[in-house]
């Protein structure tokens, strides 16, 4: 029995999947929302079955885990007969600092290390830790594994991760580039090697994880050598509500001109900027694309800025890699937004990457969308972070 439960906790939400890791088959998945609020919502389904939805108070994350286990073992609609069929739990954790370069079995020492990283990820790590502790409370005998967004990028050389500020800030506070979305970048790297029938050590890839959060990574021989996100997920590409790269002096400028504190400036850059900030329409690219089709000039501008930033990073990473074998688009926007892919690939003929407009415009799952003559392959590879987490969990505690 190799059923792995994958848990991804937010501050008031919990996403979950149960997978049979004999064949990586999805057994059920769900989402618990509004944890700790007056009325919680739990939505879940199993493949081929109806969606189930319950609304009731869900006091905390431990209660949320009790609800999902009750759904999994429901006599009529469940997919397992008892909790004993959950062999291990894999947890997504955003930030592990420099402590871990791979996934690990969670111990008290690991939890302490993750708590030490809270200043580096104050919006994410507390919720991730809450989920781990809640799962331990409900399933004390089940092994738990932490899979870290930052781990994949620990292979970056120091020239890529050190900021040009006083070195003592790195020594004393570990201020450096960490990078995120590592589980996704790692998954599509492995999958691309299978699609291309190329050994990973021989491949140089640029992986573009484009969702509401977005990052680009340069992957050489299966190892990340650079990535666009930095100390926090704010750096790099423009995103749904995050600004991405801006002049650092902008923080002080806005604070002085608007007479606001640093926390308010950080809120503007994290929650009110990016696609939402430029267009004034939405952080959801689908809404922006609809307005662009209706002739909205701000929607056009937002899409052009987004595409321009993506291809700037692709160009920079082509130089960092020296040779590019494939450019990969993944995550919600990368997989589904043909217009973004089109504008992101403008001018990439300079590095030997030529998009095929017809292939790009056709709806795909996995696909190579570059022209036959293109030296660099351009690919769509749907990500599957949950499978990657489940694989690491299986390999660590079930093999």
TAQUI-V948317 format. One record per residue. N is the residue number from 1. RES is the residue in three letters. PSI is psi in degrees with one decimal (* if undefined). OMEGA is omega in radians with two decimals (* if undefined). NEAR is the number of other C-alpha atoms within 8 Angstrom. Layout:
n=N res=RES psi=PSI omega=OMEGA near=NEAR
n=N res=RES psi=PSI omega=OMEGA near=NEAR
This chain:
n=1 res=UNK psi=120.3 omega=-3.09 near=5
n=2 res=UNK psi=46.8 omega=3.08 near=11
n=3 res=UNK psi=125.4 omega=-3.14 near=12
n=4 res=UNK psi=128.4 omega=3.05 near=16
n=5 res=UNK psi=125.1 omega=3.12 near=14
n=6 res=UNK psi=128.7 omega=-3.08 near=15
n=7 res=UNK psi=133.5 omega=3.10 near=13
n=8 res=UNK psi=104.8 omega=-3.02 near=12
n=9 res=UNK psi=133.8 omega=2.88 near=13
n=10 res=UNK psi=-177.3 omega=-3.08 near=9
n=11 res=UNK psi=-32.9 omega=3.14 near=7
n=12 res=UNK psi=22.7 omega=-3.11 near=9
n=13 res=UNK psi=163.2 omega=3.09 near=11
n=14 res=UNK psi=112.8 omega=3.03 near=14
n=15 res=UNK psi=143.6 omega=-3.14 near=11
n=16 res=UNK psi=154.1 omega=3.01 near=11
n=17 res=UNK psi=144.1 omega=2.99 near=13
n=18 res=UNK psi=124.7 omega=-3.12 near=12
n=19 res=UNK psi=140.4 omega=2.99 near=15
n=20 res=UNK psi=108.3 omega=-3.01 near=12
n=21 res=UNK psi=6.9 omega=2.93 near=12
n=22 res=UNK psi=-39.0 omega=-3.12 near=7
n=23 res=UNK psi=14.1 omega=-3.11 near=5
n=24 res=UNK psi=37.5 omega=-3.11 near=8
n=25 res=UNK psi=128.9 omega=3.09 near=8
n=26 res=UNK psi=122.9 omega=3.11 near=11
n=27 res=UNK psi=-38.7 omega=3.13 near=11
n=28 res=UNK psi=157.2 omega=3.08 near=13
n=29 res=UNK psi=155.9 omega=-3.12 near=12
n=30 res=UNK psi=176.6 omega=-3.13 near=12
n=31 res=UNK psi=125.4 omega=3.02 near=11
n=32 res=UNK psi=124.7 omega=-3.09 near=13
n=33 res=UNK psi=162.1 omega=3.07 near=10
n=34 res=UNK psi=39.7 omega=3.08 near=12
n=35 res=UNK psi=132.1 omega=3.13 near=15
n=36 res=UNK psi=-3.6 omega=3.11 near=10
n=37 res=UNK psi=179.0 omega=-3.03 near=9
n=38 res=UNK psi=-38.3 omega=-3.11 near=6
n=39 res=UNK psi=113.4 omega=3.10 near=10
n=40 res=UNK psi=161.1 omega=-3.14 near=14
n=41 res=UNK psi=131.1 omega=3.06 near=11
n=42 res=UNK psi=116.6 omega=3.12 near=13
n=43 res=UNK psi=130.5 omega=3.12 near=11
n=44 res=UNK psi=160.8 omega=3.08 near=11
n=45 res=UNK psi=162.5 omega=2.97 near=11
n=46 res=UNK psi=147.6 omega=-3.11 near=12
n=47 res=UNK psi=129.7 omega=-3.13 near=7
n=48 res=UNK psi=-5.3 omega=-3.12 near=4
n=49 res=UNK psi=176.7 omega=3.13 near=6
n=50 res=UNK psi=154.2 omega=3.04 near=6
n=51 res=UNK psi=137.0 omega=3.10 near=8
n=52 res=UNK psi=142.5 omega=-3.12 near=8
n=53 res=UNK psi=126.7 omega=3.05 near=8
n=54 res=UNK psi=146.6 omega=3.09 near=7
n=55 res=UNK psi=117.9 omega=-3.14 near=8
n=56 res=UNK psi=160.5 omega=3.10 near=7
n=57 res=UNK psi=134.1 omega=3.08 near=10
n=58 res=UNK psi=101.4 omega=-2.90 near=13
n=59 res=UNK psi=-41.8 omega=-3.06 near=9
n=60 res=UNK psi=-176.9 omega=-3.07 near=8
n=61 res=UNK psi=-31.1 omega=3.07 near=12
n=62 res=UNK psi=-40.7 omega=3.07 near=11
n=63 res=UNK psi=-37.8 omega=3.12 near=9
n=64 res=UNK psi=-41.8 omega=3.13 near=13
n=65 res=UNK psi=-37.8 omega=3.06 near=11
n=66 res=UNK psi=-39.5 omega=3.13 near=9
n=67 res=UNK psi=-44.0 omega=-3.10 near=9
n=68 res=UNK psi=-35.7 omega=3.10 near=9
n=69 res=UNK psi=-35.4 omega=3.07 near=9
n=70 res=UNK psi=-38.4 omega=3.10 near=8
n=71 res=UNK psi=-42.7 omega=-3.11 near=9
n=72 res=UNK psi=-31.6 omega=-3.08 near=11
n=73 res=UNK psi=11.8 omega=3.14 near=13
n=74 res=UNK psi=129.8 omega=-3.07 near=10
n=75 res=UNK psi=-30.1 omega=-3.08 near=6
n=76 res=UNK psi=-44.5 omega=-3.00 near=4
n=77 res=UNK psi=-0.4 omega=-3.11 near=8
n=78 res=UNK psi=170.8 omega=-3.10 near=10
n=79 res=UNK psi=-7.3 omega=3.04 near=10
n=80 res=UNK psi=158.9 omega=-3.07 near=8
n=81 res=UNK psi=-26.7 omega=-3.14 near=9
n=82 res=UNK psi=167.6 omega=3.10 near=6
n=83 res=UNK psi=-22.8 omega=3.14 near=8
n=84 res=UNK psi=-16.8 omega=3.13 near=5
n=85 res=UNK psi=-1.8 omega=2.98 near=9
n=86 res=UNK psi=106.5 omega=-3.01 near=11
n=87 res=UNK psi=-29.4 omega=-3.10 near=13
n=88 res=UNK psi=161.1 omega=3.11 near=16
n=89 res=UNK psi=129.9 omega=3.05 near=14
n=90 res=UNK psi=129.4 omega=-3.09 near=16
n=91 res=UNK psi=131.1 omega=2.95 near=15
n=92 res=UNK psi=128.2 omega=3.07 near=14
n=93 res=UNK psi=132.0 omega=-3.03 near=14
n=94 res=UNK psi=-49.3 omega=-2.93 near=12
n=95 res=UNK psi=123.8 omega=3.04 near=14
n=96 res=UNK psi=11.1 omega=3.13 near=14
n=97 res=UNK psi=-142.0 omega=3.09 near=10
n=98 res=UNK psi=2.7 omega=-2.99 near=6
n=99 res=UNK psi=-39.5 omega=-3.01 near=6
n=100 res=UNK psi=131.9 omega=3.08 near=10
n=101 res=UNK psi=9.1 omega=3.09 near=11
n=102 res=UNK psi=177.0 omega=-3.14 near=8
n=103 res=UNK psi=151.7 omega=-3.08 near=12
n=104 res=UNK psi=153.9 omega=2.96 near=9
n=105 res=UNK psi=132.6 omega=-3.05 near=10
n=106 res=UNK psi=126.0 omega=3.06 near=11
n=107 res=UNK psi=178.8 omega=3.07 near=6
n=108 res=UNK psi=-37.5 omega=3.12 near=6
n=109 res=UNK psi=-39.2 omega=3.11 near=7
n=110 res=UNK psi=-44.3 omega=3.12 near=8
n=111 res=UNK psi=-40.3 omega=3.10 near=10
n=112 res=UNK psi=-41.1 omega=3.13 near=8
n=113 res=UNK psi=-39.3 omega=3.13 near=10
n=114 res=UNK psi=-36.2 omega=3.09 near=12
n=115 res=UNK psi=-34.1 omega=3.09 near=10
n=116 res=UNK psi=-23.8 omega=-3.13 near=7
n=117 res=UNK psi=-1.1 omega=-3.12 near=12
n=118 res=UNK psi=-40.3 omega=3.10 near=12
n=119 res=UNK psi=-23.2 omega=3.12 near=6
n=120 res=UNK psi=-22.3 omega=-3.14 near=9
n=121 res=UNK psi=66.0 omega=-3.04 near=11
n=122 res=UNK psi=-21.0 omega=-3.14 near=8
n=123 res=UNK psi=-19.6 omega=-2.97 near=6
n=124 res=UNK psi=-52.3 omega=-3.02 near=13
n=125 res=UNK psi=-39.9 omega=3.12 near=15
n=126 res=UNK psi=-41.2 omega=3.13 near=11
n=127 res=UNK psi=-41.1 omega=3.12 near=11
n=128 res=UNK psi=-43.6 omega=3.14 near=15
n=129 res=UNK psi=-40.3 omega=3.09 near=12
n=130 res=UNK psi=-42.8 omega=3.12 near=10
n=131 res=UNK psi=-41.2 omega=3.12 near=15
n=132 res=UNK psi=-48.7 omega=-3.10 near=10
n=133 res=UNK psi=-35.1 omega=3.10 near=8
n=134 res=UNK psi=-41.5 omega=3.13 near=11
n=135 res=UNK psi=-39.4 omega=3.10 near=11
n=136 res=UNK psi=-35.4 omega=3.13 near=11
n=137 res=UNK psi=-41.8 omega=-3.08 near=8
n=138 res=UNK psi=-33.0 omega=-3.09 near=9
n=139 res=UNK psi=67.5 omega=-2.99 near=7
n=140 res=UNK psi=-22.4 omega=-3.10 near=7
n=141 res=UNK psi=-4.2 omega=-3.07 near=5
n=142 res=UNK psi=128.4 omega=3.12 near=10
n=143 res=UNK psi=142.2 omega=-3.12 near=10
n=144 res=UNK psi=141.9 omega=-3.14 near=13
n=145 res=UNK psi=137.9 omega=3.04 near=15
n=146 res=UNK psi=128.8 omega=3.10 near=12
n=147 res=UNK psi=121.4 omega=-2.87 near=15
n=148 res=UNK psi=133.9 omega=3.09 near=15
n=149 res=UNK psi=-30.2 omega=-3.06 near=15
n=150 res=UNK psi=-17.7 omega=-2.93 near=16
n=151 res=UNK psi=-43.4 omega=-3.07 near=13
n=152 res=UNK psi=-31.2 omega=-3.07 near=15
n=153 res=UNK psi=2.7 omega=3.11 near=16
n=154 res=UNK psi=-9.2 omega=3.07 near=11
n=155 res=UNK psi=-5.2 omega=3.14 near=9
n=156 res=UNK psi=138.8 omega=3.04 near=11
n=157 res=UNK psi=158.9 omega=-3.07 near=7
n=158 res=UNK psi=-29.0 omega=3.12 near=6
n=159 res=UNK psi=-22.7 omega=3.14 near=5
n=160 res=UNK psi=-28.6 omega=-3.04 near=9
n=161 res=UNK psi=-13.7 omega=-3.13 near=12
n=162 res=UNK psi=131.4 omega=3.06 near=9
n=163 res=UNK psi=146.0 omega=3.12 near=7
n=164 res=UNK psi=62.0 omega=3.06 near=5
n=165 res=UNK psi=172.6 omega=-3.13 near=5
n=166 res=UNK psi=128.7 omega=-3.02 near=6
n=167 res=UNK psi=-24.5 omega=-3.13 near=7
n=168 res=UNK psi=-26.5 omega=3.13 near=7
n=169 res=UNK psi=-31.3 omega=3.02 near=10
n=170 res=UNK psi=-45.5 omega=-3.10 near=11
n=171 res=UNK psi=-40.2 omega=-3.01 near=8
n=172 res=UNK psi=-32.9 omega=-3.02 near=6
n=173 res=UNK psi=2.4 omega=-3.14 near=7
n=174 res=UNK psi=39.1 omega=3.06 near=8
n=175 res=UNK psi=115.2 omega=-3.08 near=9
n=176 res=UNK psi=174.0 omega=3.00 near=10
n=177 res=UNK psi=131.0 omega=3.08 near=12
n=178 res=UNK psi=-43.2 omega=-3.09 near=13
n=179 res=UNK psi=153.7 omega=-3.11 near=15
n=180 res=UNK psi=-173.7 omega=-3.05 near=12
n=181 res=UNK psi=22.3 omega=-3.04 near=10
n=182 res=UNK psi=-35.9 omega=-3.14 near=13
n=183 res=UNK psi=-38.9 omega=3.10 near=13
n=184 res=UNK psi=-47.0 omega=3.13 near=12
n=185 res=UNK psi=-36.7 omega=3.13 near=13
n=186 res=UNK psi=-42.7 omega=-3.13 near=10
n=187 res=UNK psi=-48.9 omega=-3.07 near=12
n=188 res=UNK psi=-27.1 omega=3.03 near=14
n=189 res=UNK psi=-48.6 omega=3.13 near=13
n=190 res=UNK psi=-41.9 omega=-3.11 near=10
n=191 res=UNK psi=-38.4 omega=3.13 near=9
n=192 res=UNK psi=-38.3 omega=3.13 near=9
n=193 res=UNK psi=-34.7 omega=3.10 near=12
n=194 res=UNK psi=-44.2 omega=-3.13 near=8
n=195 res=UNK psi=-43.0 omega=-3.10 near=7
n=196 res=UNK psi=-9.7 omega=-3.09 near=6
n=197 res=UNK psi=48.3 omega=3.13 near=6
n=198 res=UNK psi=144.1 omega=3.07 near=9
n=199 res=UNK psi=138.0 omega=-3.10 near=7
n=200 res=UNK psi=-41.8 omega=-3.13 near=10
n=201 res=UNK psi=-18.6 omega=-3.11 near=7
n=202 res=UNK psi=0.6 omega=-3.00 near=7
n=203 res=UNK psi=135.0 omega=2.95 near=13
n=204 res=UNK psi=119.3 omega=-3.03 near=14
n=205 res=UNK psi=149.2 omega=2.92 near=13
n=206 res=UNK psi=114.2 omega=-3.07 near=15
n=207 res=UNK psi=128.1 omega=-3.07 near=15
n=208 res=UNK psi=102.0 omega=3.08 near=14
n=209 res=UNK psi=105.0 omega=-3.04 near=14
n=210 res=UNK psi=104.1 omega=3.03 near=13
n=211 res=UNK psi=-150.3 omega=3.04 near=11
n=212 res=UNK psi=-34.0 omega=2.86 near=11
n=213 res=UNK psi=148.9 omega=-3.04 near=9
n=214 res=UNK psi=142.6 omega=3.06 near=11
n=215 res=UNK psi=156.2 omega=3.09 near=14
n=216 res=UNK psi=143.5 omega=3.10 near=15
n=217 res=UNK psi=145.0 omega=2.99 near=14
n=218 res=UNK psi=119.1 omega=-3.03 near=16
n=219 res=UNK psi=115.3 omega=-3.09 near=15
n=220 res=UNK psi=115.5 omega=-3.13 near=12
n=221 res=UNK psi=34.1 omega=3.12 near=9
n=222 res=UNK psi=1.5 omega=-3.13 near=12
n=223 res=UNK psi=137.0 omega=3.08 near=10
n=224 res=UNK psi=126.4 omega=3.07 near=14
n=225 res=UNK psi=-10.1 omega=3.03 near=13
n=226 res=UNK psi=156.0 omega=3.11 near=12
n=227 res=UNK psi=157.3 omega=-2.95 near=12
n=228 res=UNK psi=-33.1 omega=3.09 near=12
n=229 res=UNK psi=156.7 omega=-2.97 near=16
n=230 res=UNK psi=-126.5 omega=3.06 near=15
n=231 res=UNK psi=-36.7 omega=3.10 near=11
n=232 res=UNK psi=171.0 omega=3.09 near=11
n=233 res=UNK psi=5.6 omega=-3.11 near=10
n=234 res=UNK psi=-29.6 omega=-3.06 near=12
n=235 res=UNK psi=155.8 omega=2.99 near=12
n=236 res=UNK psi=-133.9 omega=-3.10 near=11
n=237 res=UNK psi=150.4 omega=2.85 near=15
n=238 res=UNK psi=144.1 omega=-3.09 near=14
n=239 res=UNK psi=-163.0 omega=-3.11 near=14
n=240 res=UNK psi=-51.8 omega=3.11 near=15
n=241 res=UNK psi=-3.0 omega=-3.13 near=16
n=242 res=UNK psi=143.2 omega=-3.07 near=15
n=243 res=UNK psi=-31.1 omega=-2.93 near=14
n=244 res=UNK psi=-152.8 omega=-3.04 near=11
n=245 res=UNK psi=125.6 omega=2.98 near=9
n=246 res=UNK psi=165.6 omega=3.04 near=6
n=247 res=UNK psi=124.6 omega=3.13 near=5
n=248 res=UNK psi=-28.3 omega=3.14 near=5
n=249 res=UNK psi=-13.6 omega=3.11 near=6
n=250 res=UNK psi=-32.6 omega=-3.11 near=8
n=251 res=UNK psi=-51.7 omega=3.12 near=10
n=252 res=UNK psi=-37.9 omega=3.14 near=7
n=253 res=UNK psi=-49.2 omega=-3.13 near=8
n=254 res=UNK psi=-39.7 omega=3.14 near=11
n=255 res=UNK psi=-42.4 omega=-3.12 near=12
n=256 res=UNK psi=-45.7 omega=-3.06 near=8
n=257 res=UNK psi=-35.3 omega=-3.11 near=6
n=258 res=UNK psi=-5.5 omega=-3.12 near=6
n=259 res=UNK psi=53.5 omega=3.13 near=7
n=260 res=UNK psi=166.1 omega=3.14 near=9
n=261 res=UNK psi=172.0 omega=-3.12 near=7
n=262 res=UNK psi=-36.5 omega=-3.14 near=8
n=263 res=UNK psi=-37.6 omega=3.13 near=6
n=264 res=UNK psi=-37.5 omega=3.08 near=8
n=265 res=UNK psi=-43.5 omega=3.11 near=12
n=266 res=UNK psi=-38.3 omega=3.10 near=9
n=267 res=UNK psi=-42.6 omega=3.11 near=9
n=268 res=UNK psi=-46.4 omega=-3.07 near=9
n=269 res=UNK psi=-30.3 omega=-3.10 near=13
n=270 res=UNK psi=-34.8 omega=-2.96 near=11
n=271 res=UNK psi=-16.1 omega=-3.01 near=8
n=272 res=UNK psi=11.8 omega=-3.02 near=11
n=273 res=UNK psi=-150.4 omega=3.11 near=14
n=274 res=UNK psi=-143.2 omega=-3.11 near=15
n=275 res=UNK psi=-40.8 omega=3.10 near=19
n=276 res=UNK psi=-44.2 omega=-3.09 near=14
n=277 res=UNK psi=-43.8 omega=-3.11 near=9
n=278 res=UNK psi=-46.6 omega=-3.00 near=11
n=279 res=UNK psi=-29.5 omega=-3.01 near=12
n=280 res=UNK psi=13.0 omega=-3.07 near=8
n=281 res=UNK psi=-59.3 omega=-3.02 near=8
n=282 res=UNK psi=160.0 omega=2.96 near=11
n=283 res=UNK psi=-10.4 omega=-3.13 near=12
n=284 res=UNK psi=118.7 omega=-3.05 near=10
n=285 res=UNK psi=-29.9 omega=-3.13 near=10
n=286 res=UNK psi=-39.2 omega=3.09 near=6
n=287 res=UNK psi=-40.7 omega=-3.12 near=10
n=288 res=UNK psi=-41.0 omega=3.13 near=14
n=289 res=UNK psi=-38.1 omega=3.10 near=9
n=290 res=UNK psi=-42.8 omega=3.13 near=8
n=291 res=UNK psi=-34.8 omega=3.06 near=10
n=292 res=UNK psi=-43.3 omega=3.12 near=12
n=293 res=UNK psi=-25.3 omega=3.11 near=7
n=294 res=UNK psi=5.4 omega=3.06 near=6
n=295 res=UNK psi=13.5 omega=-3.13 near=7
n=296 res=UNK psi=119.2 omega=-3.04 near=9
n=297 res=UNK psi=-33.6 omega=3.10 near=7
n=298 res=UNK psi=-34.3 omega=3.06 near=10
n=299 res=UNK psi=-42.2 omega=3.08 near=14
n=300 res=UNK psi=-45.7 omega=-3.12 near=10
n=301 res=UNK psi=-45.8 omega=3.14 near=10
n=302 res=UNK psi=-44.1 omega=-3.14 near=11
n=303 res=UNK psi=-37.9 omega=3.14 near=11
n=304 res=UNK psi=-41.5 omega=3.10 near=9
n=305 res=UNK psi=-43.1 omega=3.14 near=8
n=306 res=UNK psi=-51.5 omega=-3.14 near=14
n=307 res=UNK psi=-38.4 omega=-3.13 near=13
n=308 res=UNK psi=-43.2 omega=3.13 near=10
n=309 res=UNK psi=-40.8 omega=3.14 near=11
n=310 res=UNK psi=-48.1 omega=-3.08 near=11
n=311 res=UNK psi=-25.4 omega=3.01 near=12
n=312 res=UNK psi=-45.4 omega=3.12 near=8
n=313 res=UNK psi=-40.2 omega=3.10 near=10
n=314 res=UNK psi=-44.5 omega=3.13 near=10
n=315 res=UNK psi=-43.3 omega=3.14 near=10
n=316 res=UNK psi=-40.9 omega=-3.11 near=8
n=317 res=UNK psi=-24.9 omega=3.02 near=12
n=318 res=UNK psi=-40.7 omega=3.10 near=13
n=319 res=UNK psi=-42.2 omega=-3.13 near=8
n=320 res=UNK psi=-36.9 omega=-3.12 near=7
n=321 res=UNK psi=-31.0 omega=-3.10 near=11
n=322 res=UNK psi=-34.2 omega=3.08 near=6
n=323 res=UNK psi=136.2 omega=3.13 near=7
n=324 res=UNK psi=127.8 omega=3.09 near=13
n=325 res=UNK psi=-33.3 omega=-3.13 near=10
n=326 res=UNK psi=148.7 omega=3.00 near=11
n=327 res=UNK psi=127.7 omega=-3.03 near=13
n=328 res=UNK psi=130.7 omega=3.02 near=13
n=329 res=UNK psi=131.1 omega=-3.12 near=16
n=330 res=UNK psi=175.9 omega=-3.08 near=16
n=331 res=UNK psi=177.7 omega=-2.94 near=11
n=332 res=UNK psi=-49.1 omega=3.13 near=10
n=333 res=UNK psi=-46.3 omega=-3.11 near=12
n=334 res=UNK psi=-34.4 omega=-3.10 near=16
n=335 res=UNK psi=-28.6 omega=-2.94 near=14
n=336 res=UNK psi=-17.9 omega=-3.03 near=7
n=337 res=UNK psi=92.4 omega=-3.09 near=9
n=338 res=UNK psi=-33.3 omega=-3.13 near=10
n=339 res=UNK psi=-41.9 omega=3.10 near=6
n=340 res=UNK psi=-44.9 omega=3.11 near=12
n=341 res=UNK psi=-40.6 omega=-3.14 near=12
n=342 res=UNK psi=-48.6 omega=-3.10 near=11
n=343 res=UNK psi=-29.2 omega=3.09 near=10
n=344 res=UNK psi=-23.5 omega=-3.09 near=12
n=345 res=UNK psi=-0.5 omega=3.11 near=12
n=346 res=UNK psi=129.8 omega=3.08 near=8
n=347 res=UNK psi=-2.9 omega=-3.12 near=5
n=348 res=UNK psi=-0.5 omega=2.99 near=11
n=349 res=UNK psi=-26.0 omega=-3.13 near=8
n=350 res=UNK psi=-25.6 omega=3.09 near=6
n=351 res=UNK psi=11.7 omega=3.08 near=9
n=352 res=UNK psi=18.7 omega=-3.14 near=9
n=353 res=UNK psi=117.0 omega=-3.07 near=14
n=354 res=UNK psi=114.5 omega=-3.13 near=14
n=355 res=UNK psi=139.9 omega=3.01 near=12
n=356 res=UNK psi=112.0 omega=-3.05 near=9
n=357 res=UNK psi=-37.7 omega=-3.12 near=8
n=358 res=UNK psi=-46.9 omega=3.12 near=6
n=359 res=UNK psi=-37.4 omega=-3.13 near=9
n=360 res=UNK psi=-37.0 omega=-3.07 near=13
n=361 res=UNK psi=-16.8 omega=-3.14 near=7
n=362 res=UNK psi=137.3 omega=-3.11 near=6
n=363 res=UNK psi=132.3 omega=-3.06 near=6
n=364 res=UNK psi=164.2 omega=2.76 near=7
n=365 res=UNK psi=-97.0 omega=3.00 near=8
n=366 res=UNK psi=138.0 omega=-3.14 near=8
n=367 res=UNK psi=151.8 omega=2.90 near=8
n=368 res=UNK psi=120.1 omega=-3.00 near=9
n=369 res=UNK psi=14.2 omega=3.05 near=13
n=370 res=UNK psi=162.1 omega=3.08 near=15
n=371 res=UNK psi=155.1 omega=3.13 near=8
n=372 res=UNK psi=-32.4 omega=-3.09 near=4
n=373 res=UNK psi=-7.8 omega=-3.06 near=5
n=374 res=UNK psi=126.0 omega=3.10 near=11
n=375 res=UNK psi=-38.2 omega=3.11 near=8
n=376 res=UNK psi=126.4 omega=3.09 near=13
n=377 res=UNK psi=140.2 omega=3.00 near=12
n=378 res=UNK psi=126.4 omega=-2.94 near=14
n=379 res=UNK psi=150.8 omega=2.87 near=13
n=380 res=UNK psi=122.5 omega=3.10 near=15
n=381 res=UNK psi=103.0 omega=3.11 near=14
n=382 res=UNK psi=134.8 omega=-3.14 near=11
n=383 res=UNK psi=160.1 omega=3.06 near=9
n=384 res=UNK psi=78.7 omega=-3.10 near=8
n=385 res=UNK psi=-32.4 omega=-3.12 near=9
n=386 res=UNK psi=-41.4 omega=3.10 near=8
n=387 res=UNK psi=-39.1 omega=3.14 near=9
n=388 res=UNK psi=-42.5 omega=3.10 near=11
n=389 res=UNK psi=-43.7 omega=-3.14 near=14
n=390 res=UNK psi=-37.2 omega=3.10 near=14
n=391 res=UNK psi=-47.1 omega=-3.14 near=9
n=392 res=UNK psi=-39.9 omega=3.13 near=12
n=393 res=UNK psi=-46.5 omega=3.09 near=16
n=394 res=UNK psi=-46.5 omega=-3.05 near=13
n=395 res=UNK psi=-31.1 omega=-3.11 near=8
n=396 res=UNK psi=-35.0 omega=-3.00 near=10
n=397 res=UNK psi=-10.8 omega=-3.04 near=9
n=398 res=UNK psi=-10.0 omega=-3.10 near=9
n=399 res=UNK psi=* omega=* near=5
